[in-house]
């Protein structure tokens, strides 16, 4: 089921299951996973996109292997907060994926996640070649960590 609001997404999550975070690109899907306590995101891998059925199968295989309880998709809002074609594409991906799984699917504002990931990789003195190999799943890690931090804050408040 798809949840636009983070609180309904969190309410739908099973206990003691990790989350997956996705950075959807036109050519790749960056994947990150959390720990079961939903506190730390770890970049995992980048899937080269082929066609939806193959992409979804690869994602759902990761989710099954890692006992994932929900999926956070980075939603690429425009800088002014409006939704453009990339947001529509991400929402369509979520709708199609939701037909194949019962996992809760939520969204997280991913503005500047790739910029932050690139900056971190530059500060770590990562080569250009290595940056291009890992940027997508590092960005997925930033997306997922942002959602985890917010979830942790929500749990402490309520």
N, C-alpha and C positions, 0 to 999 in steps of 0.2 A: 504494500500500500504506500502511496506517495503522500508525504506530509509537507505542506508549505511552511508550517510553523514549527520551530524547533521544539517547543514544549509538547506538542502532540507526537512528534517523532520520538522524543525521549520516553513518553508514556507507552509507546508501542514496542519499545525494545525489551527483549528477554533479559533476565538477570544473568550476570557473569558471562557475557559474550562480548567479544571484541567488535569493533567497527572497522569498516573499510572506507577509505577516502579516495575519491576519484577526481583527477584533473583531466577532463575530456578535451582533447585536441582534435584537429581534423585528421591527423595522421597517426596519432598515438593516444594512449590512455595511461596516464600515470596512476599508479596504485600505491597507497600507503595503508598500513594497518595499525590498530591500537592494541594496547594490552587489555586484559579482561576488566581491569578496574577503570577503564576509560580515562586514563590520565596522560599517557604518552603515545604520540604518533611516531611511527617508524616508516620511512620510505621503503617500499618493497621492490617494485619492478615497473617497467614500462612495457605495455602491450602495443605492438604495431598493429594498427587498425587494418582490417581486411574487409569484412562485411559484418553487419550487425550480428547475425546468428553466430559467427565464429568469435566475435568480440565478446558477446554475452556468455558463450560457453566457457571461454577462458576466464572471465570474471567470476562466474558462478563456481567454477572449479576451485579458484582461490578461496572463495567464500566458504565452500564446503570443507576444504582441507584445513583452513584456519579457524573453523567454527565461528564464522562471522554472524553477528546478530542484526546488523543493519548497515546500510550504505549511505554515505554522505557524498553528494555530488557537488562539486564546485559550480556555482552559478555565476557566469561571467557578465555581471551587470556592466553597463556603460559607466563611465566615471561620474556622470550626473545622476546615477541611480536608476536610469530607465533600462528597459529590456530591449535588446536588439536581436538580430538573427541568431547570434551564438547562444543566447538564453533560450530562444525558441528551440534550437537544435538540442540543447541539453535537456529541456523539458520533454521533448519527443523521445530522446534516448531513455529517460526515466520511465515514461509511459510504456514503451516497448519492453523494457527490462521488467517492469512490474507485472507484465503478463506471463513472465517465465519464472517468477519467484514470489514467495510469500514474505521475503525480507522487507522490513521497513526501509523506505527510501526518503531521505531528507536532503535539503539543500543548504549550502553555506555560501555567503557572498565571498567570491574569490578575487575580488579586485586587488590587484597588486601582488597576488601570491607568487606569480612567476618572477616578478621584479625582486621580491624578497628572497626567493630561492636563488636567483642569479647572483644577487649581492652576497649571500652567504657563501656560495661556491667560489666567488671571486676572492672573498676574504680568506677562504681556506686555501687559496692559491691553486685551485683546480685548473688543469689544462683545458683549453678550448674544446678539444676532442672529448675529454671526460665529461665536461659540463653538458655537452650536447647529448651524451648518453644518459645522464642522470637527471637532467633538469625537470622532466615531466613528473617523475615519482618524488623528487624532492618538493616540487610545487604541491603535489598531492598531500605530502606530509604537512606542509604549511596550512593547507585547507583543513585537513582533519584535525590538526592541533588547535586551530582556531575554534572549531566546533567543540572539541573536547574541553577546552578552557571555558567556553560558555556553558556547557553542560555541567561542569564542575561548579561553576558559579551559581547556576540555577539550583543545584542540589544543596549547596550551602545556604542559600536564601530560603528554601522552602522545605 
